[in-house]
Amino acid sequence: MEHKLNPIASKILSVLIKNEDYMNTTEIAKESKVSWNTALIYLNDFWKKGWVEKEGNTNVYWKAIVY
């Protein structure tokens, strides 16, 4: 099944894929040029789909696992 991403989702996922390491939500939002809340919504959605890894509880870090 092919996944079509909207421009915001595509931007956020691209930032994670290019970085190849764990990033926090603030870094991802800044590089994607979206708000922190928007980044978090998409990141949680990606995590539920199994596209990203999530580490930590208070300080959460994300890493893409789909390329």
C-alpha positions in Angstrom: 0.0 0.0 0.0 1.4 3.4 -1.0 1.3 6.2 1.6 0.7 9.7 0.4 2.0 12.3 2.8 0.8 15.9 3.1 3.6 18.6 2.8 3.9 19.0 6.5 4.3 15.3 7.2 6.7 15.0 4.4 8.9 17.9 5.8 9.0 16.4 9.3 9.8 12.9 8.1 12.5 14.3 5.7 14.2 16.1 8.6 14.4 12.9 10.6 15.6 10.8 7.7 18.3 13.3 6.8 19.5 13.5 10.4 20.0 9.8 10.8 20.2 10.2 14.6 17.8 11.0 17.5 16.4 14.5 17.7 14.1 16.1 20.2 10.7 17.6 19.3 12.0 21.2 19.5 14.9 20.5 17.0 12.5 18.7 14.6 9.9 21.5 14.8 12.6 24.2 14.2 14.2 22.4 11.2 10.7 21.6 9.7 9.5 25.2 10.3 6.4 24.1 12.1 5.1 24.6 15.6 6.2 22.3 18.4 2.6 21.1 18.8 2.3 20.3 15.1 5.5 18.4 15.1 4.4 16.4 18.1 1.1 15.5 16.5 2.8 14.1 13.4 5.6 12.4 15.3 3.1 10.5 17.5 1.3 9.5 14.4 4.5 8.3 12.8 5.4 6.4 16.0 1.9 4.6 16.0 2.6 3.6 12.3 6.0 2.2 13.2 7.9 4.8 11.1 9.9 6.3 14.0 11.4 5.2 17.3 10.7 7.1 20.4 13.1 7.3 23.4 12.6 8.9 26.8 9.7 10.1 28.9 10.3 13.7 30.0 12.8 14.4 27.3 11.6 12.6 24.2 13.8 11.9 21.3 12.8 10.6 17.8 14.6 8.7 15.1 13.3 7.6 11.7 13.3 3.9 11.1 11.8 4.0 7.6 13.9 5.1 4.6 
